[in-house]
């Protein structure tokens, strides 16, 4: 909830009294659309126990999917840490948030986040059902329900009717996630120390080379049936490897290994199909030439063999004169 404007004086005074009773309070501060200034709450709301945290969460640059938040943003030369990061400071009891060019330290938690990259944090999104949701309506109907919030870090917010504060996340199906829930997910990522780390750049390259080489080797050495089965198994493994790495909190780019695997599989399949087809056509042509030659030889041999067989039968069956026998023998 961005309290950027004053409302009814009596309601504001009541809210200030409530804020004064909270030892740890993070109030939302939103950047103006032009990115030059902060829309801070009225000064009366900034009690001694209150700090400001920015609530900006931007969609991804290519697919409008929110995967990161900026832990630190600057507008009008004023730096604001993210609401989730300020909530982490309160939860850990840290007095300050220490920063360096490469990381942020909040109490015992060290967050790898480079200043020159905009202080990004990959949000390790989980099933929203794992985060307790309590509606204000239920609290108004039954104030005792507030007991389940005791000792917890509570993010309070609503979603805009214009849906301007809702973004799709990797777990979204058809309903985007409100900004307050995005920051709650970011807090869970940091507080549970379940950070997502980028795999070294060499990993996807080696995985792509290994997958392509294994597929080519199988197609070159294996029988056609086992080559197809083995190649398909390797392609499937290339699809599963990024998912298995993600389960270990490692973000492994999947595009290069999967593309290399499919190109190697389709290339080896096409090569094998064309080579085998060419060999089959060559074999059929050789067999056809052999059969033609054999028929020609058989036809040419049939005439003298008939004469030999006929003359032999005449010699053996009939008592021929000596002169005739010499003629038949000479013919043979």
Secondary structure, DSSP 8 states (H G I E B T S, - for coil): ----S---HHHHHHHHHHHHT-SSEEEEEEE-TTSS-EE---GGG--TTEEEEE------TTT-EE-EEESEEEETTEEEEBHHHHHHHHHHT-SS-EE-SSEEEETTEEEE--GGGT-EEE-----GGGS----HHHHHH-GGGGGGGTTS--------TT-TTEEEETT-SSS-EEHHHHHHHHHHHHHTT---EE--HHHHHHHHHHHHHHHHHHHHHS-HHHHHHHHHHHHHHHHHHHHHHHHTTEE---HHHHHHHHHHHHHHHHHHHHHHHHHHHHHHHHHHHHHHHHHHHHHHHHHHHHHHHHHHHHHHHS---HHHHHHHHHH-
